[in-house]
């Protein structure tokens, strides 16, 4: 008797830093039966954000692993850190299929990314091999979707990694929107303080 493959969601991002919205998203997708587990794919470089100022790879990975600790259906994946850069999702998924034949990988993306999905490198090949789960975003219509696309019913949480970085810079921030262990590590290591100050200043120029 052939065993059913494990349905594994892949949700990529810089996670700069990872926050409670990411964790709750994963819990909701698994709870609603859209997948058996979710892998948070930490990206070293987004091809659409080549100049983005990121916390070091190993630091973002450590924060992500702290965030999912105690959540057995959520894992952190660092596959793209061992691949050529910039990293393209089509090659990442190809690598994961080859390394994990016991799993069926489902790509999870936001509605904003779905809008520009045709611009992704070899997006048609992704659709040939994988089902997609799309996360609703305010202001993005999801009409006339092709077969193999599911719209998730996930909460729209008002949490932003950019806003968190800016809040850290302003001082007085107490970690709202972050997993406790992540906030403790950020505070202990002094992550984002100087970066966020520069980021805030640049938005005013």
C-alpha positions as CSV (number, residue, x, y, z in Angstrom):
1,X,0.0,0.0,0.0
2,X,1.4,3.3,-1.1
3,X,1.9,5.8,1.8
4,X,0.4,9.2,1.5
5,X,2.9,12.0,1.0
6,X,3.3,14.6,3.8
7,X,1.8,17.8,2.7
8,X,4.4,20.5,3.5
9,X,3.8,24.2,3.0
10,X,6.7,26.4,2.0
11,X,6.4,30.0,3.0
12,X,9.4,32.1,2.0
13,X,10.5,35.4,3.4
14,X,13.3,37.4,4.9
15,X,11.8,37.2,8.4
16,X,13.6,40.4,9.4
17,X,12.5,39.7,12.1
18,X,10.0,36.9,12.3
19,X,6.9,37.9,14.3
20,X,3.8,36.5,15.8
21,X,1.9,37.0,12.6
22,X,4.1,34.4,10.9
23,X,3.6,31.9,13.7
24,X,-0.1,32.3,13.8
25,X,-0.3,32.1,10.1
26,X,1.4,28.7,10.1
27,X,-0.8,27.4,12.9
28,X,-4.0,28.5,11.0
29,X,-2.9,26.8,7.8
30,X,-2.3,23.5,9.5
31,X,-5.4,23.7,11.7
32,X,-7.5,24.3,8.6
33,X,-6.2,21.2,7.0
34,X,-4.5,22.9,4.1
35,X,-1.2,21.2,4.9
36,X,0.3,18.8,7.5
37,X,3.1,21.2,8.4
38,X,4.6,24.5,7.3
39,X,8.3,25.2,6.7
40,X,9.3,28.9,7.0
41,X,11.9,29.3,4.3
42,X,14.3,32.0,5.4
43,X,15.6,33.8,2.3
44,X,19.1,35.2,2.1
45,X,18.1,37.6,-0.7
46,X,14.8,38.4,-2.4
47,X,15.4,39.0,-6.1
48,X,12.9,41.9,-5.9
49,X,14.7,43.4,-2.9
50,X,18.3,43.0,-3.8
51,X,19.4,46.1,-1.8
52,X,17.4,45.3,1.3
53,X,19.4,45.7,4.6
54,X,19.1,42.3,6.3
55,X,20.2,41.1,9.6
56,X,22.9,38.4,9.1
57,X,21.7,35.1,7.8
58,X,22.6,33.1,10.9
59,X,21.0,35.7,13.2
60,X,17.6,35.6,11.3
61,X,17.7,31.8,11.3
62,X,18.3,31.7,15.1
63,X,15.4,34.1,15.7
64,X,13.1,32.0,13.4
65,X,14.0,28.8,15.2
66,X,13.3,30.5,18.6
67,X,9.9,31.6,17.3
68,X,8.8,28.1,16.2
69,X,10.1,26.3,19.3
70,X,7.2,24.5,20.9
71,X,5.2,24.5,17.6
72,X,5.9,21.0,16.3
73,X,4.0,21.6,13.0
74,X,6.2,24.6,12.1
75,X,9.8,24.3,11.0
76,X,12.5,26.6,9.7
77,X,14.2,25.8,6.4
78,X,17.6,27.2,5.4
79,X,17.8,25.5,2.0
80,X,18.4,28.7,0.1
81,X,21.5,29.5,2.1
82,X,23.2,26.7,0.3
83,X,22.1,27.8,-3.2
84,X,23.4,30.3,-5.7
85,X,22.2,33.9,-5.1
86,X,19.9,35.5,-5.9
87,X,17.7,32.6,-5.0
88,X,14.7,31.8,-7.1
89,X,11.7,29.8,-5.8
90,X,11.6,27.5,-8.8
91,X,15.0,26.2,-8.1
92,X,14.4,26.0,-4.4
93,X,11.3,23.9,-4.9
94,X,13.1,21.7,-7.4
95,X,15.8,21.0,-4.8
96,X,13.3,20.3,-2.1
97,X,11.4,17.8,-4.3
98,X,14.6,16.0,-5.1
99,X,15.8,15.9,-1.4
100,X,12.4,15.0,0.1
101,X,10.5,12.6,-2.2
102,X,8.2,11.6,0.7
103,X,6.7,15.1,0.7
104,X,4.4,17.1,-1.5
105,X,5.4,20.8,-1.3
106,X,2.7,23.4,-1.5
107,X,3.8,27.0,-2.1
108,X,2.3,29.7,0.2
109,X,2.4,33.3,-1.0
110,X,0.6,36.5,-0.2
111,X,-2.0,38.0,-2.6
112,X,0.5,40.8,-3.3
113,X,3.0,38.3,-4.6
114,X,0.3,36.5,-6.5
115,X,-0.3,39.8,-8.4
116,X,3.3,39.8,-9.7
117,X,3.7,36.0,-9.8
118,X,4.0,36.1,-13.7
119,X,7.2,38.0,-13.2
120,X,8.7,35.2,-11.0
121,X,11.5,33.3,-12.7
122,X,9.8,30.3,-14.5
123,X,6.5,30.8,-12.7
124,X,4.8,28.5,-15.2
125,X,7.1,25.6,-14.1
126,X,6.2,26.2,-10.4
127,X,2.5,25.9,-11.3
128,X,3.1,22.7,-13.2
129,X,4.6,21.0,-10.2
130,X,3.0,22.6,-7.2
131,X,-0.3,23.7,-5.7
132,X,-0.4,27.2,-4.3
133,X,-2.1,28.6,-1.2
134,X,-2.7,32.4,-1.4
135,X,-3.0,34.6,1.7
136,X,-5.5,37.4,1.4
137,X,-4.1,41.0,1.6
138,X,-6.2,44.2,1.8
139,X,-6.6,45.8,-1.6
140,X,-5.8,42.7,-3.7
141,X,-8.6,41.0,-5.6
142,X,-8.4,37.2,-6.0
143,X,-10.8,36.6,-8.8
144,X,-10.6,34.0,-11.6
145,X,-7.9,31.9,-10.1
146,X,-6.7,28.8,-12.0
147,X,-7.0,25.3,-10.8
148,X,-4.6,24.3,-8.1
149,X,-4.9,27.6,-6.3
150,X,-6.5,27.8,-2.8
151,X,-7.3,31.0,-1.0
152,X,-6.6,30.6,2.8
153,X,-8.9,32.0,5.4
154,X,-6.2,33.5,7.6
155,X,-6.5,36.4,10.0
156,X,-5.3,39.8,8.8
157,X,-3.0,40.7,11.6
158,X,-1.6,44.3,11.8
159,X,2.0,43.3,12.4
160,X,4.9,44.4,10.2
161,X,8.6,43.5,10.4
162,X,9.4,47.0,9.1
163,X,7.3,48.7,11.8
164,X,8.9,46.5,14.5
165,X,12.4,47.5,13.4
166,X,11.3,51.2,13.5
167,X,9.7,50.8,16.9
168,X,12.9,49.3,18.3
169,X,14.8,52.4,17.0
170,X,12.4,54.8,18.7
171,X,12.9,53.3,22.1
172,X,10.3,52.3,24.6
173,X,9.3,49.3,22.6
174,X,8.4,46.2,24.7
175,X,8.2,43.5,22.2
176,X,4.6,43.7,21.2
177,X,4.0,41.4,18.1
178,X,7.1,39.3,18.7
179,X,7.4,35.9,20.3
180,X,8.8,36.3,23.8
181,X,12.0,34.4,23.1
182,X,12.6,36.4,19.9
183,X,12.2,39.7,21.7
184,X,14.5,38.5,24.5
185,X,17.2,37.6,21.9
186,X,16.8,40.9,20.0
187,X,17.1,42.9,23.1
188,X,20.0,40.9,24.5
189,X,22.0,41.2,21.2
190,X,21.0,44.8,20.4
191,X,19.6,43.8,17.0
192,X,18.1,46.4,14.7
193,X,18.7,49.4,16.9
194,X,21.1,51.3,14.7
195,X,19.7,49.8,11.5
196,X,16.2,50.9,12.2
197,X,17.4,54.5,13.1
198,X,19.0,54.8,9.7
199,X,16.0,53.2,8.0
200,X,13.7,55.8,9.7
201,X,15.9,58.7,8.8
202,X,16.1,57.6,5.1
203,X,12.3,57.5,4.9
204,X,12.3,61.2,5.9
205,X,14.8,62.3,3.3
